[in-house]
Amino acid sequence: MPQKEISFGPFRINFERRELTRDGLPIRLGGRAFDILCVLASADGEVVSKDELMTRVWPGVVVEENNIQVHVSALRK
């Protein structure tokens, strides 16, 4: 059974509700940024290749590689 939540530091990701919180307070994220965060957090410390990330976040869609950079930048903020 897949995980329903992942916690790291003060953050908690609830996959079912598609919600990210910090110290219990919700953090607003765009859909693609949230999807990227879920893929990376679910990797459990393993490296996620750019190609794998693009396949899992944008399945069947051709997108520019800089889309990853844009969304990761939003996550860092």
C-alpha positions in Angstrom: 0.0 0.0 0.0 1.5 3.4 -0.9 2.2 5.9 1.8 -0.5 8.4 2.6 1.9 10.9 4.2 5.5 11.8 4.4 7.1 14.1 7.0 10.4 15.9 6.8 11.5 18.5 9.3 8.5 20.8 10.0 6.8 19.7 6.7 4.2 17.1 6.0 2.9 16.0 2.7 -0.6 14.4 2.6 -0.9 12.6 -0.8 -4.6 11.8 -0.6 -5.6 15.5 0.2 -2.7 16.8 -2.0 -1.7 19.1 0.8 1.6 20.4 2.1 1.8 21.8 5.6 4.6 23.4 7.6 4.1 23.2 11.4 0.4 22.3 10.7 -0.2 25.4 8.5 -1.1 24.8 4.8 1.4 25.9 2.1 -0.1 26.7 -1.3 1.7 25.1 -4.2 0.8 24.8 -7.9 -0.2 21.3 -9.1 3.0 20.5 -11.0 5.2 21.8 -8.2 3.3 19.6 -5.8 3.7 16.6 -8.1 7.4 17.2 -8.3 7.7 17.4 -4.5 5.7 14.2 -4.2 8.0 12.3 -6.6 11.2 13.6 -4.9 9.9 13.0 -1.4 8.7 9.5 -2.2 12.2 8.6 -3.6 13.4 8.1 0.0 16.8 9.8 -0.7 17.4 8.0 -4.0 18.4 10.1 -7.0 15.5 10.9 -9.4 16.7 11.5 -12.9 15.4 14.4 -15.0 13.8 12.0 -17.5 12.0 10.0 -14.7 10.8 13.2 -13.2 9.4 14.4 -16.5 7.8 11.1 -17.3 6.1 11.0 -13.9 5.0 14.6 -13.7 4.2 15.2 -17.3 3.2 11.7 -18.6 2.7 11.6 -22.4 3.3 15.3 -22.7 6.3 17.0 -24.4 7.6 19.8 -22.3 10.7 21.9 -22.1 13.3 20.8 -19.5 13.3 24.2 -17.9 9.8 23.5 -16.6 11.5 21.4 -13.9 13.7 24.3 -12.9 10.8 26.7 -12.8 8.8 24.5 -10.5 11.8 23.5 -8.3 12.5 27.2 -7.9 9.0 27.7 -6.6 9.4 24.8 -4.2 12.6 26.3 -2.8 10.8 29.6 -2.1 
